[in-house]
């Protein structure tokens, strides 16, 4: 039974983008399916996603932070410098309406996405580096995300910095610490590693539920500005990949590291942005919609980029 669940988990994690797209399409036509995903339920789901991340982290992963401070520092700086700057630049370049601008800024100010670790693995990147970057950016998120959103969006909308800090703390730090603690306590238990293999699939299901919830509640609003929303999400993500690769090349990182920092910088925890948008910007549904679109698109583009890196390796070998 457990092996079957593990196989399903592996399948879902390898087909993340397809699964989420299918859920989004089905939900658009049958919105009642995920109407239950709202408020505290949405927060709990994201908390579970972050818990699954924490359960896969061991103390050895945190030792990497001490062993490779330069790499992690450069990567984290790029994450919290380039992505917010790219977001606010696109807001001005495309003259985005306030509703969409807030959502894009939120996505830009969030930490790295959990699925970025999977993408780094698929493209033969530096997985330890990826895990380290995700861990650090997540640990910094309660301070960095609300602060950056405040400075970039305060002229457009009232930003509840304290409330956002509490939300990020509850849905990221607490679950991650709980997961790491469980890993430490049960790491020698034979069943624990087997249970951890189920976590990626559970994370994908949770992400699909969050996207489904946004589509259920705000799907009708998406059609009104769908082109602008997708264009903004697409450009933000693509330029993020390029910026990550550029900073990796500029600091003379190896090929695996350049791939990893590109993916880490470009892929954001848009699930967190979605929860923050629906909780703290309730009067601006488009903010949650572009966050949800980013959830889907980052998974698709991350898979495409990872496959392109693999294709590059095959061409070079032939």
Secondary structure by P-SEA (a helix, b strand, c coil): caaaaaaaaaaaaaaaaaaaaaaaaaaaacccccccccaaaaaaaaaaaaaaaaaaccaaaaaaaaacaaaaaaaaaaaaccaaaaaaaaaaaacccaaaaaaaaaaaacccccaaaaaaaaaccaaaaaaaaaaaaaaacccaaaaaaaaacccccccaaaaaaaaaaaacaaaaaaaaaaaaacccccaaaaaaaaaaaaaaaaaaaaaaaaaaaccccccccaaaaaaaaaaaaaaaaaaaaaaaaaacccaaaaaaaaaaaaccaaaaaaaaaaacccccaaaaaaaaaaaaaaaaaaaaaaaaaaaaaaaaac
